[in-house]
Amino acid sequence: MAVLVAFAGLSIAHFVAGFNTDALAFDFRGAFLPAAHAVWGGDSPYPPVEGPALASQTAYVYPPLLAYLVIPFTILPETVASVLAVLVVAALLVATLVVLEVRDLRCYAATFLWAPTTNVLHTASSSILLAFAAALAWKYRATVLPLAAAVGLAVATKIILWPLLVWTLATRRLRPSWLAALIGGVVTLGLWSLLEFDGLKRYPAMLNRLTTLEAEDSYSLVGAFMELGMGAGSARILASAVGVLLLVVCVVIARRGDDFRSFTLALAAALAFSPIIWLHYFVLLLVPLAIARPRFSAIWLMPLVLFLAPLNGNGESIQPLLPTLVAAAVLAVALAPSEQQPAEPRASPASVRL
Protein backbone atom coordinates (compact mmCIF):
# COMPACT_ATOMS: atom_id res chain seq x y z
CA MET A 1 0.00 0.00 0.00
CA ALA A 2 2.85 2.39 0.82
CA VAL A 3 4.30 1.82 -2.67
CA LEU A 4 0.95 2.60 -4.30
CA VAL A 5 0.60 5.79 -2.26
CA ALA A 6 4.13 6.83 -3.24
CA PHE A 7 3.41 6.31 -6.93
CA ALA A 8 0.08 8.10 -6.60
CA GLY A 9 1.95 11.08 -5.17
CA LEU A 10 4.45 10.92 -8.02
CA SER A 11 1.64 10.87 -10.62
CA ILE A 12 -0.08 13.86 -8.99
CA ALA A 13 3.24 15.72 -8.78
CA HIS A 14 3.85 15.20 -12.52
CA PHE A 15 0.36 16.41 -13.31
CA VAL A 16 0.55 19.51 -11.08
CA ALA A 17 4.02 20.36 -12.38
CA GLY A 18 2.67 20.28 -15.93
CA PHE A 19 -0.19 22.60 -14.99
CA ASN A 20 2.08 25.05 -13.22
CA THR A 21 4.53 25.26 -16.12
CA ASP A 22 1.86 25.68 -18.81
CA ALA A 23 2.89 22.29 -20.20
CA LEU A 24 -0.45 20.69 -19.38
CA ALA A 25 -1.97 19.06 -22.47
CA PHE A 26 1.28 19.62 -24.34
CA ASP A 27 0.27 17.73 -27.50
CA PHE A 28 -3.24 19.14 -27.48
CA ARG A 29 -2.15 22.71 -26.83
CA GLY A 30 0.88 22.66 -29.11
CA ALA A 31 -0.30 20.59 -32.08
CA PHE A 32 -3.98 19.62 -32.09
CA LEU A 33 -5.58 22.92 -31.12
CA PRO A 34 -3.59 25.07 -33.60
CA ALA A 35 -4.36 22.49 -36.30
CA ALA A 36 -8.07 22.70 -35.46
CA HIS A 37 -7.97 26.49 -35.72
CA ALA A 38 -6.22 26.15 -39.08
CA VAL A 39 -8.68 23.71 -40.67
CA TRP A 40 -11.67 25.63 -39.28
CA GLY A 41 -10.32 28.66 -41.10
CA GLY A 42 -9.81 26.65 -44.29
CA ASP A 43 -6.02 26.57 -43.96
CA SER A 44 -3.66 23.61 -44.01
CA PRO A 45 -2.22 22.48 -40.65
CA TYR A 46 0.77 20.80 -42.29
CA PRO A 47 4.23 22.37 -42.07
CA PRO A 48 6.79 22.31 -44.87
CA VAL A 49 9.13 19.32 -44.90
CA GLU A 50 12.18 21.54 -44.42
CA GLY A 51 12.30 24.25 -41.82
CA PRO A 52 12.06 24.52 -38.04
CA ALA A 53 8.43 23.49 -37.55
CA LEU A 54 9.01 19.71 -37.73
CA ALA A 55 11.82 19.99 -35.19
CA SER A 56 9.62 21.81 -32.65
CA GLN A 57 7.83 18.65 -31.37
CA THR A 58 4.55 20.51 -31.84
CA ALA A 59 4.10 20.09 -35.59
CA TYR A 60 0.82 18.54 -36.73
CA VAL A 61 1.87 15.34 -38.51
CA TYR A 62 -1.34 13.28 -38.34
CA PRO A 63 -4.07 12.60 -40.89
CA PRO A 64 -6.64 15.44 -40.92
CA LEU A 65 -9.38 13.67 -38.90
CA LEU A 66 -7.85 14.55 -35.54
CA ALA A 67 -7.70 18.26 -36.37
CA TYR A 68 -11.38 18.25 -37.32
CA LEU A 69 -12.34 16.36 -34.15
CA VAL A 70 -10.77 19.10 -32.04
CA ILE A 71 -12.67 21.95 -33.73
CA PRO A 72 -15.33 22.18 -30.94
CA PHE A 73 -12.54 23.05 -28.47
CA THR A 74 -11.59 26.14 -30.50
CA ILE A 75 -14.51 28.14 -29.11
CA LEU A 76 -12.99 27.95 -25.61
CA PRO A 77 -10.06 29.83 -24.09
CA GLU A 78 -6.87 27.82 -24.53
CA THR A 79 -6.45 26.98 -20.83
CA VAL A 80 -10.07 25.90 -20.46
CA ALA A 81 -9.85 23.81 -23.63
CA SER A 82 -6.65 22.18 -22.38
CA VAL A 83 -8.14 21.24 -19.00
CA LEU A 84 -11.25 19.89 -20.72
CA ALA A 85 -9.08 17.82 -23.07
CA VAL A 86 -7.32 16.24 -20.09
CA LEU A 87 -10.70 15.40 -18.53
CA VAL A 88 -11.80 13.80 -21.82
CA VAL A 89 -8.62 11.71 -21.84
CA ALA A 90 -9.33 10.57 -18.27
CA ALA A 91 -12.91 9.67 -19.22
CA LEU A 92 -11.69 7.66 -22.22
CA LEU A 93 -9.28 5.74 -20.00
CA VAL A 94 -12.17 4.71 -17.79
CA ALA A 95 -14.36 4.01 -20.84
CA THR A 96 -11.69 1.71 -22.28
CA LEU A 97 -11.77 -0.46 -19.17
CA VAL A 98 -15.58 -0.36 -19.05
CA VAL A 99 -15.84 -1.46 -22.70
CA LEU A 100 -13.55 -4.39 -21.90
CA GLU A 101 -15.78 -5.30 -18.93
CA VAL A 102 -13.18 -4.79 -16.23
CA ARG A 103 -15.03 -4.63 -12.93
CA ASP A 104 -12.16 -4.82 -10.45
CA LEU A 105 -11.71 -1.27 -9.12
CA ARG A 106 -8.10 -2.06 -8.24
CA CYS A 107 -7.37 -2.33 -11.97
CA TYR A 108 -8.77 1.18 -12.50
CA ALA A 109 -6.64 2.50 -9.63
CA ALA A 110 -3.51 0.80 -10.95
CA THR A 111 -4.12 2.13 -14.47
CA PHE A 112 -4.21 5.72 -13.24
CA LEU A 113 -0.86 5.15 -11.53
CA TRP A 114 0.91 4.00 -14.68
CA ALA A 115 3.66 6.22 -16.05
CA PRO A 116 2.12 6.01 -19.57
CA THR A 117 -1.21 7.13 -18.06
CA THR A 118 0.43 10.08 -16.35
CA ASN A 119 2.07 10.96 -19.66
CA VAL A 120 -1.13 10.61 -21.71
CA LEU A 121 -2.96 12.85 -19.23
CA HIS A 122 -0.08 15.30 -19.14
CA THR A 123 0.01 15.62 -22.92
CA ALA A 124 -3.67 14.94 -23.76
CA SER A 125 -2.32 12.88 -26.65
CA SER A 126 -4.23 10.85 -29.21
CA SER A 127 -2.90 7.55 -27.81
CA ILE A 128 -5.98 7.14 -25.63
CA LEU A 129 -8.20 7.41 -28.72
CA LEU A 130 -6.25 4.51 -30.23
CA ALA A 131 -6.59 2.42 -27.08
CA PHE A 132 -10.32 3.12 -26.93
CA ALA A 133 -10.74 2.25 -30.62
CA ALA A 134 -8.82 -1.01 -30.13
CA ALA A 135 -11.06 -1.86 -27.18
CA LEU A 136 -14.15 -1.22 -29.31
CA ALA A 137 -12.72 -3.36 -32.12
CA TRP A 138 -12.32 -6.27 -29.70
CA LYS A 139 -15.72 -5.82 -28.09
CA TYR A 140 -17.51 -5.70 -31.44
CA ARG A 141 -15.36 -8.30 -33.18
CA ALA A 142 -18.46 -10.40 -34.01
CA THR A 143 -20.09 -7.52 -35.92
CA VAL A 144 -19.48 -5.93 -39.30
CA LEU A 145 -20.16 -2.18 -39.19
CA PRO A 146 -19.09 -1.43 -35.58
CA LEU A 147 -15.85 -3.38 -36.02
CA ALA A 148 -15.14 -1.76 -39.38
CA ALA A 149 -15.87 1.71 -37.98
CA ALA A 150 -13.59 1.17 -34.96
CA VAL A 151 -10.65 -0.03 -37.06
CA GLY A 152 -11.20 2.34 -39.99
CA LEU A 153 -11.53 5.46 -37.85
CA ALA A 154 -8.57 4.40 -35.68
CA VAL A 155 -6.34 4.18 -38.75
CA ALA A 156 -7.77 7.48 -40.04
CA THR A 157 -6.85 9.07 -36.72
CA LYS A 158 -3.31 7.69 -36.64
CA ILE A 159 -1.97 5.17 -39.10
CA ILE A 160 -0.05 3.27 -36.41
CA LEU A 161 -2.97 0.85 -35.89
CA TRP A 162 -2.98 -0.46 -39.49
CA PRO A 163 -1.90 -3.97 -38.29
CA LEU A 164 -5.44 -4.42 -36.96
CA LEU A 165 -6.46 -4.78 -40.62
CA VAL A 166 -4.09 -7.75 -40.82
CA TRP A 167 -5.86 -9.24 -37.80
CA THR A 168 -9.31 -8.81 -39.35
CA LEU A 169 -8.12 -10.35 -42.62
CA ALA A 170 -6.28 -13.21 -40.93
CA THR A 171 -9.38 -14.10 -38.92
CA ARG A 172 -11.41 -14.12 -42.17
CA ARG A 173 -13.44 -11.07 -41.26
CA LEU A 174 -13.46 -10.04 -44.89
CA ARG A 175 -16.48 -7.71 -44.88
CA PRO A 176 -15.27 -5.69 -41.86
CA SER A 177 -11.78 -5.57 -43.41
CA TRP A 178 -12.72 -4.01 -46.73
CA LEU A 179 -15.31 -1.80 -45.07
CA ALA A 180 -12.72 -0.57 -42.53
CA ALA A 181 -10.33 0.26 -45.37
CA LEU A 182 -13.15 2.06 -47.18
CA ILE A 183 -14.16 4.05 -44.09
CA GLY A 184 -10.58 5.02 -43.31
CA GLY A 185 -9.86 6.00 -46.91
CA VAL A 186 -13.07 7.95 -47.49
CA VAL A 187 -12.78 9.87 -44.21
CA THR A 188 -9.11 10.69 -44.73
CA LEU A 189 -9.34 11.70 -48.38
CA GLY A 190 -12.69 13.43 -47.86
CA LEU A 191 -11.31 15.65 -45.11
CA TRP A 192 -8.07 16.21 -47.02
CA SER A 193 -10.13 17.37 -50.00
CA LEU A 194 -11.47 20.20 -47.82
CA LEU A 195 -7.85 21.33 -47.55
CA GLU A 196 -7.40 21.00 -51.32
CA PHE A 197 -5.12 18.04 -50.55
CA ASP A 198 -2.45 20.36 -49.17
CA GLY A 199 0.16 18.25 -47.40
CA LEU A 200 -0.95 14.92 -48.88
CA LYS A 201 1.77 14.70 -51.52
CA ARG A 202 4.55 15.64 -49.09
CA TYR A 203 3.14 13.61 -46.20
CA PRO A 204 5.50 10.61 -46.64
CA ALA A 205 8.51 12.94 -46.83
CA MET A 206 7.25 14.75 -43.74
CA LEU A 207 7.06 11.50 -41.76
CA ASN A 208 10.46 10.41 -43.03
CA ARG A 209 12.10 13.65 -41.87
CA LEU A 210 10.31 13.45 -38.54
CA THR A 211 11.69 9.93 -38.10
CA THR A 212 15.19 11.23 -38.82
CA LEU A 213 14.73 13.98 -36.23
CA GLU A 214 13.09 12.04 -33.41
CA ALA A 215 13.44 8.26 -33.75
CA GLU A 216 16.80 7.99 -32.03
CA ASP A 217 15.55 9.83 -28.93
CA SER A 218 12.24 7.99 -28.71
CA TYR A 219 11.25 4.70 -27.06
CA SER A 220 10.66 2.88 -30.35
CA LEU A 221 12.55 -0.24 -31.34
CA VAL A 222 14.43 1.97 -33.79
CA GLY A 223 15.56 4.19 -30.93
CA ALA A 224 16.45 1.19 -28.75
CA PHE A 225 18.50 -0.44 -31.51
CA MET A 226 20.31 2.83 -32.23
CA GLU A 227 21.12 3.17 -28.53
CA LEU A 228 22.68 -0.29 -28.77
CA GLY A 229 25.05 1.05 -31.42
CA MET A 230 23.27 0.31 -34.69
CA GLY A 231 23.09 2.78 -37.54
CA ALA A 232 19.76 4.44 -38.32
CA GLY A 233 19.18 2.40 -41.48
CA SER A 234 20.01 -0.93 -39.85
CA ALA A 235 17.87 -0.08 -36.82
CA ARG A 236 14.85 0.69 -39.00
CA ILE A 237 15.30 -2.53 -40.99
CA LEU A 238 15.59 -4.65 -37.84
CA ALA A 239 12.57 -2.97 -36.21
CA SER A 240 10.54 -3.60 -39.37
CA ALA A 241 11.71 -7.22 -39.35
CA VAL A 242 10.41 -7.60 -35.79
CA GLY A 243 7.09 -6.11 -36.87
CA VAL A 244 6.85 -8.46 -39.86
CA LEU A 245 7.64 -11.45 -37.64
CA LEU A 246 4.90 -10.45 -35.20
CA LEU A 247 2.41 -10.15 -38.06
CA VAL A 248 3.41 -13.54 -39.48
CA VAL A 249 2.81 -15.14 -36.09
CA CYS A 250 -0.43 -13.14 -35.84
CA VAL A 251 -1.65 -14.70 -39.09
CA VAL A 252 -0.50 -18.21 -38.19
CA ILE A 253 -2.21 -18.08 -34.80
CA ALA A 254 -5.35 -16.61 -36.35
CA ARG A 255 -5.53 -19.57 -38.72
CA ARG A 256 -5.54 -21.82 -35.65
CA GLY A 257 -8.60 -20.01 -34.32
CA ASP A 258 -6.87 -18.10 -31.51
CA ASP A 259 -8.57 -14.73 -31.85
CA PHE A 260 -7.22 -13.02 -28.75
CA ARG A 261 -3.56 -13.86 -29.26
CA SER A 262 -3.79 -12.84 -32.92
CA PHE A 263 -5.34 -9.50 -31.87
CA THR A 264 -2.65 -8.95 -29.23
CA LEU A 265 0.17 -9.67 -31.67
CA ALA A 266 -1.34 -7.17 -34.12
CA LEU A 267 -1.19 -4.49 -31.40
CA ALA A 268 2.39 -5.50 -30.60
CA ALA A 269 3.26 -5.18 -34.29
CA ALA A 270 1.75 -1.69 -34.34
CA LEU A 271 4.22 -0.63 -31.65
CA ALA A 272 7.11 -2.44 -33.32
CA PHE A 273 6.58 -0.81 -36.72
CA SER A 274 6.31 2.75 -35.43
CA PRO A 275 9.73 4.44 -35.68
CA ILE A 276 8.73 7.06 -33.10
CA ILE A 277 7.25 5.98 -29.78
CA TRP A 278 6.78 8.13 -26.71
CA LEU A 279 5.82 6.97 -23.24
CA HIS A 280 2.09 7.61 -23.69
CA TYR A 281 1.95 5.13 -26.61
CA PHE A 282 2.25 2.31 -24.08
CA VAL A 283 -1.25 3.03 -22.81
CA LEU A 284 -2.15 0.62 -25.63
CA LEU A 285 -0.93 -2.18 -23.34
CA LEU A 286 -4.07 -1.57 -21.32
CA VAL A 287 -6.19 -3.30 -23.96
CA PRO A 288 -4.66 -6.81 -24.10
CA LEU A 289 -3.97 -6.74 -20.37
CA ALA A 290 -7.58 -5.87 -19.52
CA ILE A 291 -8.87 -8.62 -21.81
CA ALA A 292 -6.54 -11.30 -20.50
CA ARG A 293 -6.36 -10.27 -16.84
CA PRO A 294 -9.58 -8.43 -15.92
CA ARG A 295 -8.90 -9.04 -12.23
CA PHE A 296 -6.08 -7.29 -10.40
CA SER A 297 -2.72 -9.02 -10.09
CA ALA A 298 0.91 -7.94 -9.83
CA ILE A 299 1.26 -7.48 -13.60
CA TRP A 300 -1.07 -4.46 -13.39
CA LEU A 301 1.73 -2.69 -11.50
CA MET A 302 4.45 -3.48 -14.05
CA PRO A 303 4.08 -0.20 -16.03
CA LEU A 304 4.94 1.72 -12.85
CA VAL A 305 8.54 0.75 -13.62
CA LEU A 306 8.40 3.24 -16.46
CA PHE A 307 8.64 6.11 -14.00
CA LEU A 308 12.36 5.29 -14.19
CA ALA A 309 12.31 6.40 -17.83
CA PRO A 310 12.39 10.15 -18.58
CA LEU A 311 9.39 11.82 -20.21
CA ASN A 312 11.54 13.87 -22.59
CA GLY A 313 14.02 11.86 -24.63
CA ASN A 314 14.79 8.25 -23.91
CA GLY A 315 17.51 8.69 -21.33
CA GLU A 316 20.69 6.68 -21.20
CA SER A 317 22.05 3.30 -20.15
CA ILE A 318 19.10 0.90 -19.65
CA GLN A 319 16.45 3.63 -19.85
CA PRO A 320 15.89 3.50 -23.65
CA LEU A 321 15.20 -0.23 -23.34
CA LEU A 322 12.89 -0.08 -20.32
CA PRO A 323 9.60 0.53 -22.19
CA THR A 324 10.36 -2.31 -24.61
CA LEU A 325 11.15 -4.67 -21.73
CA VAL A 326 8.03 -3.65 -19.79
CA ALA A 327 5.85 -3.99 -22.90
CA ALA A 328 7.33 -7.44 -23.60
CA ALA A 329 6.63 -8.53 -20.01
CA VAL A 330 3.03 -7.28 -20.05
CA LEU A 331 2.35 -8.84 -23.45
CA ALA A 332 3.95 -12.13 -22.40
CA VAL A 333 1.67 -12.36 -19.36
CA ALA A 334 -1.35 -11.41 -21.46
CA LEU A 335 -0.51 -14.10 -24.00
CA ALA A 336 0.16 -16.78 -21.39
CA PRO A 337 -2.64 -19.29 -20.72
CA SER A 338 -4.96 -18.23 -17.91
CA GLU A 339 -8.40 -19.05 -16.55
CA GLN A 340 -9.23 -15.33 -16.79
CA GLN A 341 -8.44 -15.20 -20.51
CA PRO A 342 -11.30 -15.10 -23.04
CA ALA A 343 -11.99 -18.67 -24.06
CA GLU A 344 -14.61 -18.21 -26.76
CA PRO A 345 -13.43 -18.65 -30.36
CA ARG A 346 -13.93 -15.92 -32.93
CA ALA A 347 -17.41 -15.68 -34.32
CA SER A 348 -18.15 -17.75 -37.37
CA PRO A 349 -19.24 -15.89 -40.53
CA ALA A 350 -22.81 -17.04 -40.00
CA SER A 351 -23.01 -15.36 -36.62
CA VAL A 352 -21.54 -12.02 -37.65
CA ARG A 353 -23.93 -9.15 -36.91
CA LEU A 354 -24.32 -5.81 -38.62
C-alpha positions in Angstrom: 0.0 0.0 0.0 2.9 2.4 0.8 4.3 1.8 -2.7 0.9 2.6 -4.3 0.6 5.8 -2.3 4.1 6.8 -3.2 3.4 6.3 -6.9 0.1 8.1 -6.6 2.0 11.1 -5.2 4.4 10.9 -8.0 1.6 10.9 -10.6 -0.1 13.9 -9.0 3.2 15.7 -8.8 3.8 15.2 -12.5 0.4 16.4 -13.3 0.5 19.5 -11.1 4.0 20.4 -12.4 2.7 20.3 -15.9 -0.2 22.6 -15.0 2.1 25.1 -13.2 4.5 25.3 -16.1 1.9 25.7 -18.8 2.9 22.3 -20.2 -0.4 20.7 -19.4 -2.0 19.1 -22.5 1.3 19.6 -24.3 0.3 17.7 -27.5 -3.2 19.1 -27.5 -2.1 22.7 -26.8 0.9 22.7 -29.1 -0.3 20.6 -32.1 -4.0 19.6 -32.1 -5.6 22.9 -31.1 -3.6 25.1 -33.6 -4.4 22.5 -36.3 -8.1 22.7 -35.5 -8.0 26.5 -35.7 -6.2 26.2 -39.1 -8.7 23.7 -40.7 -11.7 25.6 -39.3 -10.3 28.7 -41.1 -9.8 26.7 -44.3 -6.0 26.6 -44.0 -3.7 23.6 -44.0 -2.2 22.5 -40.6 0.8 20.8 -42.3 4.2 22.4 -42.1 6.8 22.3 -44.9 9.1 19.3 -44.9 12.2 21.5 -44.4 12.3 24.3 -41.8 12.1 24.5 -38.0 8.4 23.5 -37.6 9.0 19.7 -37.7 11.8 20.0 -35.2 9.6 21.8 -32.7 7.8 18.7 -31.4 4.5 20.5 -31.8 4.1 20.1 -35.6 0.8 18.5 -36.7 1.9 15.3 -38.5 -1.3 13.3 -38.3 -4.1 12.6 -40.9 -6.6 15.4 -40.9 -9.4 13.7 -38.9 -7.8 14.6 -35.5 -7.7 18.3 -36.4 -11.4 18.2 -37.3 -12.3 16.4 -34.2 -10.8 19.1 -32.0 -12.7 22.0 -33.7 -15.3 22.2 -30.9 -12.5 23.1 -28.5 -11.6 26.1 -30.5 -14.5 28.1 -29.1 -13.0 28.0 -25.6 -10.1 29.8 -24.1 -6.9 27.8 -24.5 -6.4 27.0 -20.8 -10.1 25.9 -20.5 -9.9 23.8 -23.6 -6.6 22.2 -22.4 -8.1 21.2 -19.0 -11.3 19.9 -20.7 -9.1 17.8 -23.1 -7.3 16.2 -20.1 -10.7 15.4 -18.5 -11.8 13.8 -21.8 -8.6 11.7 -21.8 -9.3 10.6 -18.3 -12.9 9.7 -19.2 -11.7 7.7 -22.2 -9.3 5.7 -20.0 -12.2 4.7 -17.8 -14.4 4.0 -20.8 -11.7 1.7 -22.3 -11.8 -0.5 -19.2 -15.6 -0.4 -19.1 -15.8 -1.5 -22.7 -13.6 -4.4 -21.9 -15.8 -5.3 -18.9 -13.2 -4.8 -16.2 -15.0 -4.6 -12.9 -12.2 -4.8 -10.5 -11.7 -1.3 -9.1 -8.1 -2.1 -8.2 -7.4 -2.3 -12.0 -8.8 1.2 -12.5 -6.6 2.5 -9.6 -3.5 0.8 -11.0 -4.1 2.1 -14.5 -4.2 5.7 -13.2 -0.9 5.2 -11.5 0.9 4.0 -14.7 3.7 6.2 -16.0 2.1 6.0 -19.6 -1.2 7.1 -18.1 0.4 10.1 -16.3 2.1 11.0 -19.7 -1.1 10.6 -21.7 -3.0 12.8 -19.2 -0.1 15.3 -19.1 0.0 15.6 -22.9 -3.7 14.9 -23.8 -2.3 12.9 -26.6 -4.2 10.9 -29.2 -2.9 7.5 -27.8 -6.0 7.1 -25.6 -8.2 7.4 -28.7 -6.3 4.5 -30.2 -6.6 2.4 -27.1 -10.3 3.1 -26.9 -10.7 2.2 -30.6 -8.8 -1.0 -30.1 -11.1 -1.9 -27.2 -14.2 -1.2 -29.3 -12.7 -3.4 -32.1 -12.3 -6.3 -29.7 -15.7 -5.8 -28.1 -17.5 -5.7 -31.4 -15.4 -8.3 -33.2 -18.5 -10.4 -34.0 -20.1 -7.5 -35.9 -19.5 -5.9 -39.3 -20.2 -2.2 -39.2 -19.1 -1.4 -35.6 -15.8 -3.4 -36.0 -15.1 -1.8 -39.4 -15.9 1.7 -38.0 -13.6 1.2 -35.0 -10.7 0.0 -37.1 -11.2 2.3 -40.0 -11.5 5.5 -37.9 -8.6 4.4 -35.7 -6.3 4.2 -38.8 -7.8 7.5 -40.0 -6.8 9.1 -36.7 -3.3 7.7 -36.6 -2.0 5.2 -39.1 0.0 3.3 -36.4 -3.0 0.8 -35.9 -3.0 -0.5 -39.5 -1.9 -4.0 -38.3 -5.4 -4.4 -37.0 -6.5 -4.8 -40.6 -4.1 -7.8 -40.8 -5.9 -9.2 -37.8 -9.3 -8.8 -39.4 -8.1 -10.4 -42.6 -6.3 -13.2 -40.9 -9.4 -14.1 -38.9 -11.4 -14.1 -42.2 -13.4 -11.1 -41.3 -13.5 -10.0 -44.9 -16.5 -7.7 -44.9 -15.3 -5.7 -41.9 -11.8 -5.6 -43.4 -12.7 -4.0 -46.7 -15.3 -1.8 -45.1 -12.7 -0.6 -42.5 -10.3 0.3 -45.4 -13.1 2.1 -47.2 -14.2 4.1 -44.1 -10.6 5.0 -43.3 -9.9 6.0 -46.9 -13.1 8.0 -47.5 -12.8 9.9 -44.2 -9.1 10.7 -44.7 -9.3 11.7 -48.4 -12.7 13.4 -47.9 -11.3 15.6 -45.1 -8.1 16.2 -47.0 -10.1 17.4 -50.0 -11.5 20.2 -47.8 -7.8 21.3 -47.6 -7.4 21.0 -51.3 -5.1 18.0 -50.5 -2.5 20.4 -49.2 0.2 18.2 -47.4 -1.0 14.9 -48.9 1.8 14.7 -51.5 4.6 15.6 -49.1 3.1 13.6 -46.2 5.5 10.6 -46.6 8.5 12.9 -46.8 7.3 14.8 -43.7 7.1 11.5 -41.8 10.5 10.4 -43.0 12.1 13.6 -41.9 10.3 13.5 -38.5 11.7 9.9 -38.1 15.2 11.2 -38.8 14.7 14.0 -36.2 13.1 12.0 -33.4 13.4 8.3 -33.7 16.8 8.0 -32.0 15.6 9.8 -28.9 12.2 8.0 -28.7 11.2 4.7 -27.1 10.7 2.9 -30.4 12.5 -0.2 -31.3 14.4 2.0 -33.8 15.6 4.2 -30.9 16.4 1.2 -28.7 18.5 -0.4 -31.5 20.3 2.8 -32.2 21.1 3.2 -28.5 22.7 -0.3 -28.8 25.1 1.0 -31.4 23.3 0.3 -34.7 23.1 2.8 -37.5 19.8 4.4 -38.3 19.2 2.4 -41.5 20.0 -0.9 -39.9 17.9 -0.1 -36.8 14.8 0.7 -39.0 15.3 -2.5 -41.0 15.6 -4.6 -37.8 12.6 -3.0 -36.2 10.5 -3.6 -39.4 11.7 -7.2 -39.4 10.4 -7.6 -35.8 7.1 -6.1 -36.9 6.8 -8.5 -39.9 7.6 -11.4 -37.6 4.9 -10.5 -35.2 2.4 -10.1 -38.1 3.4 -13.5 -39.5 2.8 -15.1 -36.1 -0.4 -13.1 -35.8 -1.6 -14.7 -39.1 -0.5 -18.2 -38.2 -2.2 -18.1 -34.8 -5.4 -16.6 -36.4 -5.5 -19.6 -38.7 -5.5 -21.8 -35.7 -8.6 -20.0 -34.3 -6.9 -18.1 -31.5 -8.6 -14.7 -31.8 -7.2 -13.0 -28.7 -3.6 -13.9 -29.3 -3.8 -12.8 -32.9 -5.3 -9.5 -31.9 -2.6 -8.9 -29.2 0.2 -9.7 -31.7 -1.3 -7.2 -34.1 -1.2 -4.5 -31.4 2.4 -5.5 -30.6 3.3 -5.2 -34.3 1.7 -1.7 -34.3 4.2 -0.6 -31.6 7.1 -2.4 -33.3 6.6 -0.8 -36.7 6.3 2.7 -35.4 9.7 4.4 -35.7 8.7 7.1 -33.1 7.2 6.0 -29.8 6.8 8.1 -26.7 5.8 7.0 -23.2 2.1 7.6 -23.7 1.9 5.1 -26.6 2.2 2.3 -24.1 -1.2 3.0 -22.8 -2.2 0.6 -25.6 -0.9 -2.2 -23.3 -4.1 -1.6 -21.3 -6.2 -3.3 -24.0 -4.7 -6.8 -24.1 -4.0 -6.7 -20.4 -7.6 -5.9 -19.5 -8.9 -8.6 -21.8 -6.5 -11.3 -20.5 -6.4 -10.3 -16.8 -9.6 -8.4 -15.9 -8.9 -9.0 -12.2 -6.1 -7.3 -10.4 -2.7 -9.0 -10.1 0.9 -7.9 -9.8 1.3 -7.5 -13.6 -1.1 -4.5 -13.4 1.7 -2.7 -11.5 4.4 -3.5 -14.0 4.1 -0.2 -16.0 4.9 1.7 -12.8 8.5 0.8 -13.6 8.4 3.2 -16.5 8.6 6.1 -14.0 12.4 5.3 -14.2 12.3 6.4 -17.8 12.4 10.2 -18.6 9.4 11.8 -20.2 11.5 13.9 -22.6 14.0 11.9 -24.6 14.8 8.2 -23.9 17.5 8.7 -21.3 20.7 6.7 -21.2 22.1 3.3 -20.2 19.1 0.9 -19.6 16.4 3.6 -19.8 15.9 3.5 -23.7 15.2 -0.2 -23.3 12.9 -0.1 -20.3 9.6 0.5 -22.2 10.4 -2.3 -24.6 11.2 -4.7 -21.7 8.0 -3.6 -19.8 5.8 -4.0 -22.9 7.3 -7.4 -23.6 6.6 -8.5 -20.0 3.0 -7.3 -20.1 2.3 -8.8 -23.5 4.0 -12.1 -22.4 1.7 -12.4 -19.4 -1.3 -11.4 -21.5 -0.5 -14.1 -24.0 0.2 -16.8 -21.4 -2.6 -19.3 -20.7 -5.0 -18.2 -17.9 -8.4 -19.0 -16.6 -9.2 -15.3 -16.8 -8.4 -15.2 -20.5 -11.3 -15.1 -23.0 -12.0 -18.7 -24.1 -14.6 -18.2 -26.8 -13.4 -18.6 -30.4 -13.9 -15.9 -32.9 -17.4 -15.7 -34.3 -18.2 -17.7 -37.4 -19.2 -15.9 -40.5 -22.8 -17.0 -40.0 -23.0 -15.4 -36.6 -21.5 -12.0 -37.6 -23.9 -9.2 -36.9 -24.3 -5.8 -38.6 
